[in-house]
Amino acid sequence: MLANTLEEQTTDSSEPKYKRTALYTGLSVAAPHQQSITSLAGAGKEDAELAIMVRRARTFTNAYGAAIGMFDLQTGQIVCCARSGSSSPAIGSVIGAEGTLIGLCVQKRVELRCDDATTDPRVEMQAVQGLGARSMVVVPIAREKQISGVLAVFAPGPNAFTFTHVAMLKTIGDQIVFFLRKRRDGQNIKD
């Protein structure tokens, strides 16, 4: 379960007295190679390869919006790194995890579908209404116990996504893991 803790830092007086750390029970967050992706997002820039994959997710599911959120290793938060459509969070925005469908997806490492946000207690209504979404699917971007982030799609009407859409998103999530692994290993992505 997600828990925010404050840890006192005693190393250097110029450093902040406290740092915020996100803890996930039994979960290891993927390697530092993704820090460059979240750094780009923090600067308001989108990773080009992830942008292609998120557009693919939106197109294949007929969603109004899609987003890829990756863990920022410095803050422990999920940051939007790629988006497609008007119903998606802005690049660089922090995607809420605690007490949300996204947090539950990360915690359980399973895909989750919400058919109607107005009746689903797992959904943070304020965030979903801000996106104009009523249906959503969230898929973890993970390999074994290492989680890198999430892939999510959004639609304004209820019951917008089927099991076929969920299966397609899982496949795209696997492609993202493959892409991240190749990038980490310094291989040419076009191989």
Secondary structure as UniProt FT lines:
FT   STRAND          2..8
FT   TURN            13..14
FT   STRAND          18..24
FT   TURN            25..26
FT   STRAND          28..29
FT   HELIX           32..34
FT   HELIX           35..42
FT   TURN            43..44
FT   HELIX           48..61
FT   STRAND          65..71
FT   TURN            73..75
FT   STRAND          78..84
FT   TURN            91..92
FT   STRAND          94..95
FT   TURN            98..99
FT   HELIX           101..108
FT   STRAND          112..114
FT   TURN            117..119
FT   TURN            121..122
FT   HELIX           125..131
FT   STRAND          135..143
FT   TURN            144..145
FT   STRAND          146..155
FT   TURN            158..159
FT   HELIX           163..184
FT   TURN            185..186
FT   TURN            189..190
//
